[in-house]
């Protein structure tokens, strides 16, 4: 197949994203974008396009089978947690400990960062722990899904996770391509951390929102709705995961916290073990240090093992405690697989669409316009914007990093001959990649956040975009300042946080007046908890 389709490479993601918002049917919208791309690649032959689309779906299913199995077995684990009454037991215990909505919000934010070893793991564990608690405390699915999404990738990109190994690999490619020899990839990675401003600001901005309750935009409407009516999702929404309606009534004859806690702990423990084991036994391991292990571990396989352990733990609890009969246990397993069937299909479509846009040379097409005669001062912000666009269109932050990181280092070094400036561009790439990934309805991580929060996918994307854009606007200005004046991150980060703090206050007050909401709304964060009807 030929590559390099110019502006036509934008057609598949534009169709998919536009239809997602227009129809609110994610699966068919993604397939439409996929088919459009295949049609272009196949020289407008509809029969060849159908064959190519089906081939892409099959290839991506087989290539990502481990992650699909993780999703399916996670569904089984969630089913047992629900059916065994673990969620009810945890909610009852939470009533005694969480006295304010603020406590629940901050707990969700904190747990998301603690599970940073993998973005999917963070969404799965945080979602399972706090989903029913958020319902009890009238915190909307839209806000909950935003917290899951906003703490998953930024925390994974910044703390100890599989993201670190991947970033180091991409930086190494960029250093080699630019001919930079005086700096190791690991050393360069640590130099990029202060420039990963989207991750830093997003994590802290979410903390601000969770503490103050100063929401704005469509998120404010969603929170006001949930607070007033107790509706976790809006009327007419199509949640990606509606455990209660899909699995039926839970057994509350013997609700036990261990029915919830044990499966989660087993999952986490097995995943950590799997990461260490697969890294240690890998033939590609070059040393015995933690980073050496992390660099070659198989995180997807570890996730799969963990989700399987979660499912088995639920089965054992159900049978040993005699809460379920053998037939009921088998039915719950089947129901768990059904629970994740739509999500699995959407993930396959997202991967297939990303592969087609890659084949069409979308990344290279966008990156082409970053090259040429660029003023040095504009380079950081242009790299940021280019990474945003590629990630938004393709729905993959890792794919964006693979395309943009080597290019950014080469451009930076070619134009400035400054190693520190060149490596700092990696932070702009990562910031733009995660920004675009967060905004994109065709991103697998965005789908995961909608799934484990129980939110309508399009509602999740639509309500979080104003928050994402607020952070994005601030970091764009800061990258511009860095490009022209080389201002240190030690100064830029505090300035950015102050700007976000005041923007939050200003935007909250504007939208409070626009929507006619009670001025005392934000005080509900510090009042006694409000239980859903």
Legacy VTK file of the C-alpha trace (Angstrom):
# vtk DataFile Version 3.0
C-alpha trace
ASCII
DATASET POLYDATA
POINTS 533 float
0.000 0.000 0.000
1.299 3.484 -0.788
1.842 5.984 1.999
1.704 9.750 2.173
-1.834 10.815 1.322
-1.372 14.469 2.223
-4.417 16.274 3.539
-6.585 13.201 2.843
-4.942 11.622 5.889
-7.141 13.920 7.993
-10.369 12.496 6.537
-10.726 9.325 8.710
-10.287 11.007 12.119
-12.377 14.033 11.100
-15.276 11.789 10.025
-15.018 9.624 13.149
-14.838 12.540 15.577
-17.555 14.600 13.849
-19.958 11.640 13.763
-19.210 10.824 17.410
-20.475 14.231 18.480
-23.292 14.387 15.901
-24.778 10.918 16.447
-23.428 10.012 19.910
-22.911 6.507 18.472
-19.226 5.869 19.097
-18.881 2.419 17.517
-20.514 3.188 14.155
-18.745 6.571 13.999
-15.360 4.938 14.420
-16.169 2.348 11.784
-17.240 5.108 9.381
-13.884 6.824 9.860
-12.076 3.514 9.460
-13.945 2.684 6.251
-13.273 6.162 4.835
-9.553 5.678 5.381
-9.621 2.210 3.844
-11.561 3.591 0.866
-8.866 6.183 0.202
-6.049 3.651 0.616
-7.851 1.229 -1.740
-8.079 3.834 -4.517
-11.810 4.349 -3.895
-12.689 0.704 -4.520
-15.493 -0.046 -1.999
-15.024 -3.827 -2.155
-11.288 -3.600 -1.572
-11.996 -1.061 1.194
-14.334 -3.503 2.974
-11.728 -6.249 2.751
-8.981 -3.949 4.027
-11.153 -2.668 6.902
-12.018 -6.206 7.999
-8.351 -7.141 7.743
-7.374 -4.206 9.964
-9.990 -5.191 12.553
-8.741 -8.791 12.589
-5.087 -7.752 12.821
-5.728 -5.317 15.666
-7.845 -7.849 17.553
-5.044 -10.398 17.396
-2.332 -7.821 18.060
-4.100 -6.528 21.160
-5.699 -9.769 22.339
-4.049 -9.548 25.760
-5.559 -6.109 26.428
-8.949 -7.341 25.199
-8.752 -10.291 27.600
-7.834 -7.862 30.382
-11.007 -5.908 29.605
-13.210 -9.025 29.520
-11.893 -10.513 32.757
-12.144 -7.102 34.414
-15.832 -7.244 33.478
-16.136 -10.591 35.265
-14.425 -9.154 38.342
-16.727 -6.123 38.361
-19.742 -8.420 38.024
-18.785 -10.389 41.127
-18.039 -7.257 43.132
-21.539 -6.032 42.283
-23.401 -9.305 42.680
-21.728 -10.176 45.994
-22.769 -6.842 47.483
-19.202 -5.605 47.896
-20.069 -2.185 46.496
-22.912 -1.786 48.989
-20.690 -2.822 51.892
-18.005 -0.349 50.842
-20.551 2.449 50.405
-21.917 1.738 53.887
-18.402 1.919 55.341
-17.703 5.100 53.388
-20.677 6.824 55.007
-18.871 6.564 58.325
-15.561 7.917 57.037
-16.396 10.400 54.280
-18.390 13.221 55.792
-18.075 15.655 52.910
-18.233 15.531 49.134
-14.779 17.098 49.115
-13.371 14.038 50.885
-14.734 11.717 48.203
-13.416 13.924 45.384
-9.957 14.175 46.927
-9.941 10.435 47.608
-10.687 9.736 43.939
-7.933 12.115 42.864
-5.403 10.628 45.286
-6.103 6.996 44.412
-5.777 7.742 40.700
-2.252 9.043 41.241
-1.319 6.153 43.542
-2.207 3.628 40.794
0.072 5.338 38.279
1.961 2.182 37.278
-0.340 2.007 34.222
-3.087 4.319 32.942
-5.562 1.478 32.320
-4.904 0.077 35.798
-5.498 3.488 37.376
-8.862 3.902 35.633
-9.932 0.342 36.475
-9.054 0.395 40.182
-10.092 3.990 40.892
-13.327 3.473 38.955
-14.235 0.275 40.774
-13.433 1.705 44.208
-15.234 5.041 43.930
-17.998 4.578 41.331
-20.758 3.664 43.783
-19.407 6.005 46.455
-19.664 8.916 43.996
-23.280 7.968 43.327
-23.988 8.057 47.053
-22.434 11.487 47.460
-24.068 12.993 44.367
-20.902 13.448 42.354
-21.783 13.202 38.669
-20.454 10.523 36.327
-19.072 13.327 34.158
-16.884 14.691 36.945
-15.885 11.220 38.092
-14.825 10.223 34.570
-12.824 13.452 34.258
-10.899 12.625 37.428
-10.179 9.106 36.150
-8.990 10.403 32.780
-7.036 13.347 34.170
-5.115 11.325 36.747
-4.458 8.199 34.651
-2.145 9.248 31.802
-0.577 12.340 33.479
0.330 10.337 36.588
1.554 7.377 34.523
3.664 9.719 32.399
5.210 11.395 35.417
5.585 8.701 38.084
6.892 5.109 38.005
5.082 3.323 35.183
5.400 1.592 31.831
5.199 5.053 30.238
8.678 5.876 31.559
10.316 3.001 29.717
8.520 3.944 26.505
9.481 7.621 26.780
13.121 6.722 27.403
13.086 4.546 24.286
11.663 7.358 22.147
14.151 9.871 23.576
16.981 7.466 22.773
15.856 7.356 19.139
15.776 11.149 19.022
19.260 11.500 20.531
20.659 9.039 17.996
18.936 10.769 15.087
20.234 14.182 16.191
23.764 12.868 16.789
23.763 13.880 20.467
26.290 11.668 22.280
27.010 13.410 25.576
23.708 12.495 27.219
22.100 9.135 28.010
18.374 8.538 27.312
17.710 8.110 31.055
19.530 11.347 31.877
17.623 13.130 29.120
14.337 11.762 30.461
14.910 13.352 33.863
15.740 16.644 32.173
12.367 16.559 30.380
10.295 16.178 33.577
9.984 19.906 34.425
8.870 20.533 30.823
6.063 17.974 30.995
3.838 20.825 32.077
0.518 19.376 30.945
0.906 16.438 33.320
2.090 18.626 36.203
-0.628 21.250 35.791
-3.424 18.765 35.094
-2.728 16.752 38.254
-2.621 19.900 40.387
-5.559 21.545 38.590
-7.725 18.490 39.275
-6.708 18.726 42.929
-7.807 22.384 42.972
-11.183 21.509 41.450
-11.741 18.623 43.846
-10.949 20.813 46.845
-12.810 23.983 45.889
-15.722 22.620 43.831
-15.397 25.606 41.488
-16.646 23.852 38.372
-17.490 25.673 35.146
-18.806 25.009 31.675
-20.944 21.902 31.025
-19.321 20.200 34.028
-20.984 22.746 36.308
-24.384 21.877 34.824
-23.704 18.165 35.273
-22.679 18.606 38.904
-25.644 20.868 39.660
-27.980 18.271 38.111
-26.533 15.442 40.163
-26.540 17.464 43.371
-30.156 18.553 42.928
-31.736 15.375 41.542
-29.326 12.574 42.443
-29.045 11.615 38.740
-25.551 10.159 38.284
-25.941 10.488 34.496
-28.259 12.808 32.581
-31.649 11.575 31.434
-31.206 9.936 28.028
-27.504 9.235 28.528
-26.003 5.944 27.376
-23.474 4.924 30.038
-20.661 2.704 28.811
-20.975 0.690 32.012
-24.316 0.472 33.823
-23.683 -2.366 36.239
-27.033 -2.195 37.985
-29.201 -2.395 34.880
-27.024 -4.930 33.041
-26.338 -7.298 35.930
-29.572 -6.993 37.867
-30.040 -6.741 41.617
-27.079 -7.451 43.869
-27.288 -9.965 46.706
-27.416 -7.904 49.869
-28.098 -10.767 52.251
-24.434 -10.936 53.237
-22.618 -7.821 51.973
-18.939 -7.911 52.965
-16.240 -5.313 52.387
-13.825 -8.122 51.591
-15.994 -8.948 48.561
-14.800 -5.619 47.192
-11.363 -5.172 48.726
-9.915 -8.654 48.164
-10.426 -8.719 44.365
-8.911 -5.227 44.056
-5.896 -6.068 46.234
-5.317 -9.352 44.414
-5.475 -7.523 41.078
-2.969 -4.888 42.132
-0.586 -7.410 43.706
-0.602 -9.712 40.669
-0.031 -6.797 38.279
2.971 -5.559 40.266
4.318 -9.121 40.422
3.694 -9.554 36.688
5.579 -6.371 35.817
8.596 -7.439 37.881
8.484 -11.070 36.713
8.152 -10.362 32.989
10.886 -7.734 33.184
13.248 -9.937 35.198
12.823 -12.969 32.937
12.993 -11.010 29.681
15.928 -12.010 27.456
16.315 -8.321 26.570
17.101 -7.260 30.170
20.506 -5.557 30.344
20.796 -5.030 34.115
19.226 -5.791 37.486
18.042 -2.279 38.346
14.380 -1.319 38.543
14.571 0.793 35.397
16.201 -2.113 33.547
13.264 -4.327 34.546
10.675 -1.674 33.722
12.253 -1.061 30.339
11.573 -4.624 29.113
8.555 -5.753 31.165
5.266 -6.789 29.548
2.696 -4.565 31.233
-0.207 -5.776 29.092
0.470 -9.370 30.120
0.672 -8.289 33.776
-2.681 -6.496 33.437
-4.198 -9.634 31.930
-2.919 -11.774 34.804
-4.261 -9.261 37.308
-7.739 -9.134 35.798
-7.862 -12.933 35.661
-6.876 -13.013 39.340
-9.663 -10.546 40.091
-12.216 -12.781 38.375
-10.969 -15.931 40.138
-11.039 -14.179 43.522
-14.667 -13.203 42.951
-15.557 -16.789 42.015
-13.840 -18.184 45.121
-15.582 -15.704 47.445
-18.956 -16.457 45.851
-18.617 -20.224 46.287
-16.756 -20.408 49.622
-19.063 -17.919 51.360
-22.073 -19.689 49.777
-23.573 -16.368 48.703
-24.090 -17.810 45.221
-24.933 -21.240 43.896
-22.734 -22.816 41.237
-25.264 -21.943 38.507
-25.478 -18.321 39.680
-21.684 -18.121 39.671
-21.487 -19.372 36.089
-24.208 -16.915 35.015
-22.294 -14.051 36.614
-19.176 -14.992 34.639
-21.134 -14.867 31.375
-22.767 -11.572 32.390
-19.323 -10.119 33.081
-18.130 -10.950 29.579
-21.300 -9.409 28.123
-20.739 -6.288 30.212
-17.523 -5.509 28.331
-18.513 -6.628 24.823
-19.310 -3.126 23.515
-16.189 -1.679 25.109
-14.056 -4.358 23.488
-15.547 -3.560 20.088
-14.898 0.166 20.557
-11.290 -0.473 21.579
-10.703 -2.607 18.471
-12.159 0.164 16.295
-9.948 2.761 18.004
-6.823 0.678 17.398
-7.812 -0.027 13.786
-8.510 3.643 13.090
-5.152 4.608 14.592
-3.385 2.046 12.402
-5.082 3.303 9.228
-4.253 6.953 9.969
-0.666 5.879 10.621
-0.578 4.050 7.270
-1.847 7.196 5.564
1.022 9.203 7.037
-1.076 11.563 9.168
1.709 12.158 11.669
4.272 12.884 9.001
1.815 15.183 7.174
1.213 17.287 10.284
4.862 17.195 11.328
5.922 18.432 7.875
4.459 21.841 8.665
6.576 22.130 11.787
9.787 21.880 9.760
11.269 24.519 7.517
12.186 28.062 8.505
10.860 28.248 12.049
11.756 31.064 14.457
13.454 29.460 17.446
11.041 31.064 19.870
8.051 29.448 18.193
9.490 25.930 18.108
8.284 24.739 21.561
4.702 25.907 21.079
4.569 24.586 17.495
5.802 21.177 18.664
3.126 21.296 21.376
0.332 22.201 18.930
1.465 19.647 16.372
1.508 16.896 19.016
-1.951 17.969 20.181
-3.360 17.679 16.662
-1.774 14.295 15.909
-2.940 12.813 19.232
-6.452 14.230 18.881
-6.826 12.891 15.360
-5.325 9.464 15.992
-6.449 8.941 19.599
-3.043 7.608 20.627
-0.542 9.436 22.810
2.081 6.696 22.432
1.828 6.816 18.650
2.202 10.587 18.801
5.312 10.276 20.968
6.796 7.791 18.498
6.285 10.248 15.622
7.070 13.533 17.331
9.803 12.844 19.919
12.665 12.068 17.491
11.503 14.906 15.224
11.364 17.433 18.087
14.854 16.589 19.332
16.310 16.780 15.821
14.611 20.107 15.053
15.617 21.618 18.373
19.252 20.619 17.990
19.415 21.533 14.300
18.103 25.050 14.941
19.785 25.884 18.281
22.674 23.407 18.792
21.507 23.493 22.429
21.189 20.008 23.942
19.110 21.140 26.928
16.674 23.046 24.712
16.385 20.084 22.344
15.670 17.611 25.121
13.209 20.047 26.687
11.126 19.742 23.527
10.264 16.190 24.612
8.177 17.724 27.390
6.245 19.695 24.775
5.671 16.486 22.797
4.393 14.600 25.828
2.203 17.514 26.928
0.643 17.777 23.490
0.254 14.006 23.159
-1.647 13.627 26.433
-3.697 16.783 25.768
-4.859 15.512 22.371
-5.441 12.024 23.727
-7.660 13.452 26.494
-9.737 15.505 24.070
-10.223 12.728 21.543
-13.379 10.584 21.672
-11.531 7.901 19.675
-8.821 7.446 22.314
-8.709 4.081 24.094
-7.767 5.711 27.418
-10.732 8.092 27.137
-12.953 5.076 26.466
-11.532 3.359 29.569
-12.332 6.406 31.724
-15.929 6.454 30.447
-16.195 2.718 30.975
-15.013 2.468 34.565
-16.809 5.630 35.677
-20.129 4.496 34.192
-20.410 7.706 32.146
-21.869 8.403 28.718
-18.767 8.575 26.517
-19.692 11.735 24.608
-20.828 13.457 27.820
-17.460 12.607 29.351
-15.540 14.088 26.434
-17.749 17.173 26.126
-17.638 18.115 29.810
-13.892 17.719 30.254
-12.791 19.625 27.139
-13.136 23.104 28.783
-10.910 21.954 31.652
-8.366 20.421 29.278
-8.332 23.570 27.133
-7.827 25.792 30.185
-4.654 23.910 31.077
-3.654 23.741 27.411
-3.955 27.507 26.957
-1.793 28.209 30.003
0.979 25.830 28.966
0.927 27.170 25.388
1.715 30.650 26.728
4.444 29.225 28.959
6.059 27.290 26.096
5.981 30.480 24.052
7.724 32.323 26.889
10.300 29.563 27.175
10.977 29.588 23.451
11.707 33.310 23.296
13.175 34.008 26.739
14.404 30.594 28.046
12.565 31.132 31.319
13.303 28.367 33.807
10.530 25.881 34.719
11.234 26.836 38.342
9.582 30.162 37.502
7.101 29.000 34.859
5.428 26.298 36.972
4.447 28.584 39.915
3.286 31.264 37.456
1.166 28.706 35.619
-0.411 27.425 38.828
-1.316 30.954 39.907
-2.876 31.589 36.488
-4.924 28.377 36.737
-6.100 29.280 40.226
-7.476 32.653 39.140
-8.877 31.311 35.856
-10.800 28.722 37.842
-12.358 31.427 40.037
-13.192 33.728 37.106
-14.703 31.005 34.912
-16.671 29.545 37.813
-18.263 32.912 38.580
-19.057 33.562 34.903
-20.829 30.227 34.413
-22.607 30.402 37.765
-24.306 33.581 36.547
-24.873 32.171 33.063
-26.661 29.064 34.367
-28.407 30.840 37.249
-27.032 28.434 39.861
-27.190 29.126 43.602
-24.090 31.159 44.609
-23.583 28.781 47.541
-23.095 25.826 45.196
-19.375 25.337 45.893
-20.050 25.239 49.638
-21.616 21.794 49.178
-18.051 20.467 49.060
-17.631 21.227 52.756
-21.132 20.420 53.983
-22.286 17.084 55.369
-22.561 14.410 52.721
-25.681 14.329 50.594
-26.926 10.821 49.912
-28.636 9.993 46.621
-32.327 9.298 46.716
LINES 1 534
533 0 1 2 3 4 5 6 7 8 9 10 11 12 13 14 15 16 17 18 19 20 21 22 23 24 25 26 27 28 29 30 31 32 33 34 35 36 37 38 39 40 41 42 43 44 45 46 47 48 49 50 51 52 53 54 55 56 57 58 59 60 61 62 63 64 65 66 67 68 69 70 71 72 73 74 75 76 77 78 79 80 81 82 83 84 85 86 87 88 89 90 91 92 93 94 95 96 97 98 99 100 101 102 103 104 105 106 107 108 109 110 111 112 113 114 115 116 117 118 119 120 121 122 123 124 125 126 127 128 129 130 131 132 133 134 135 136 137 138 139 140 141 142 143 144 145 146 147 148 149 150 151 152 153 154 155 156 157 158 159 160 161 162 163 164 165 166 167 168 169 170 171 172 173 174 175 176 177 178 179 180 181 182 183 184 185 186 187 188 189 190 191 192 193 194 195 196 197 198 199 200 201 202 203 204 205 206 207 208 209 210 211 212 213 214 215 216 217 218 219 220 221 222 223 224 225 226 227 228 229 230 231 232 233 234 235 236 237 238 239 240 241 242 243 244 245 246 247 248 249 250 251 252 253 254 255 256 257 258 259 260 261 262 263 264 265 266 267 268 269 270 271 272 273 274 275 276 277 278 279 280 281 282 283 284 285 286 287 288 289 290 291 292 293 294 295 296 297 298 299 300 301 302 303 304 305 306 307 308 309 310 311 312 313 314 315 316 317 318 319 320 321 322 323 324 325 326 327 328 329 330 331 332 333 334 335 336 337 338 339 340 341 342 343 344 345 346 347 348 349 350 351 352 353 354 355 356 357 358 359 360 361 362 363 364 365 366 367 368 369 370 371 372 373 374 375 376 377 378 379 380 381 382 383 384 385 386 387 388 389 390 391 392 393 394 395 396 397 398 399 400 401 402 403 404 405 406 407 408 409 410 411 412 413 414 415 416 417 418 419 420 421 422 423 424 425 426 427 428 429 430 431 432 433 434 435 436 437 438 439 440 441 442 443 444 445 446 447 448 449 450 451 452 453 454 455 456 457 458 459 460 461 462 463 464 465 466 467 468 469 470 471 472 473 474 475 476 477 478 479 480 481 482 483 484 485 486 487 488 489 490 491 492 493 494 495 496 497 498 499 500 501 502 503 504 505 506 507 508 509 510 511 512 513 514 515 516 517 518 519 520 521 522 523 524 525 526 527 528 529 530 531 532
